[in-house]
């Protein structure tokens, strides 16, 4: 996994809980936390951080992963605004992940292995997102979609009705978007 993901997770933890929480998390997982944005790190490191963080905060791993995904997306929007500014809506941004955004991620970060998404558009406000990845971080994708909705000033209800963790061949997220009064740009 690319170090940029660890960087935005660290930022999310320290913003919400302080640097002492990040340090405690690293101590409890036995990780040193020296993640460079272009470095490659074991997926197991992120899973350990999530598992231990969930224990420390007394939340489920899925809930923590969604929260980290939401915060991470907002951070990524600040770091890479060029991926976001061409879009006016969350749905339009999400629909471009496979063919524009992930190829650009691969150019910036050699050996990146982002998830693969498939889509079914149901009207203006409903998007069914299929998620496939060996990492099993569908809750992170769910949180990132929610974070994108916040960025674009929309609300998003996500129903995760199929999951590989329950034996399905892929995850399926039914996303329903609606406008909010604020512009939501972070």
N, C-alpha and C positions, 0 to 999 in steps of 0.2 A: 504494500500500500504506500502511496506517495506521502511524503512528509507534510505536504500542505494540509492534508486532512488532520494530521496530528496537531499542526499549528493552530488551525481554526478550532479544534476541540479544546486545546489548552486555553485559547482566548475565551471561549464560551464558559469554561469552568471558572477561570479567574475573574471574569466580569461578573458572573452570577454569585460566586461563592468566595472569591478572594484567592490570592496567591498561596496562602497557607493550605487551602483545600487541594490545590494542584500538587503542592509539595507532599501533603499527606497521601494523596492518591498514588503518587510515584513511589513513595516509601512502601506503602502497603502492597503494591504490585511488584516491587523489586525492579522497576524500570528506571533508567537514568533521565529520561525526558529530553535528551539532546536530539531533537528532530529538526533536520534542515528541510526546507520546503521541497527541494529537488531530490532528496534522498529516498531510498526504498526501505521499507520496514516491514517486519512480519505482521500479517493480519492479526495474529494472536496477540500482539501488543494492544491493538485497539480493543479487541474483545476483552482482554484482561482489564483495561481501564474502565470499560463499560460495566463489566461484572462487579468490579470492586467499587466503582462509583455508585452503582445502584444499591449495593449493601450499605455503604456509608450514608447514603441519603434516604434509605428505607423506601425505595421506589422500585418498580420493576425495571428490568433491563430494557424492555421495549419502550417504556415511558421515558427513561433517561435518554435512550438512543434517539427518540423522536425530538426531545428537547434539544439535544446536541445538533441534530440535523437542522432544526429551525434556526438556531443561533449561528451555525456554521454557514448556512446559505446567506444570511445577512452579512456575515464577515466576508464571504467570497464576493458578494456584490460590491463591497467597498474596495476589495483588492483588484477585481477584474470587471470594472464597469462596462467595458466594451462587449461583454457577453450579454449584458442586461439592457442597455440603453436602446438597442434596435427594437425592443418589444414593448408593447403597451399593456399587455395582459399576461397573466400567469399561464393561461392555456397556450398562448402563442409561444411563450418561452419554453415551456415543457415540451411542446411538439418539436422543437428544434434541437433537443438534446443529442439524439443519435447522429444527425446529419450535419450539424454545424458545431455545436458546443463540444461534444466529446472528441471529434477529430482535432479541434483546436487544443483541447486539453492534452491530447497525445503529442501534438507538436511542442507544446511548452514543457511537458513532463514525459520524457522518454520512458518507455515501459509501463506507462499508465494502463490500467485495466478497468475502465469504468464499466458500470453495469450496462446491459442492453435493455432498452425499453421498447414496447410495442404499444400502439395507441388505437383506440376506437373513439371517435368523436360522436357524441350523442347531443346534438343541438349546440347552441351557443355557450351553455354553461356547464355541461357535463362532459367529462373526459375520463375514459377508462384507461388506466395506465397498467400495462403488464411490466413486471420487473423480473429480470433474470440476472443472477450473479452468484458465483461460487462463494462469495463472502457472507451471504445470508443477512445482509444489512438492509432489509426492506423497510424497517422502522426508520432508518436514517434517510432513505429516499422519501418516506412519508413526511418526515419532519422538514426535509428540504423543500418539498412541494408546498408545505404550509408556510415555510419561511419565504418562498417566492411570492405566495399570495400576500403576505405582509408587505413585502417589498413593493409589489405592484398596487397596493391599496385595496386589496380584495379580501374577502373572507373565503375560506375553503373548508368544506366538510369532506372528510376522507373516510370512506368505508372500505376497510381492508378485508374483502370477503373471501379471498383465497390466499393461502400462504404455503410456501415450501416447507415450513416448519410443521405443517399439518398434513404433509404428504402430497400436496398439489405440485405439479411439475413447474409451475411458476407462480409468482405472487400477482395479485390483481388488486389495484387500488381504484375505487370508483370515486372520482373527485368532482364535487359540485361547487362551482364558484359563484359568488355574488359580489356586487360592488359595495364598497364602504364609502362613507362620506370623506374621509381623509385621503390624501394622496399616497400615504404609506411608504414613500421612498425613504430608505434609510440613509 
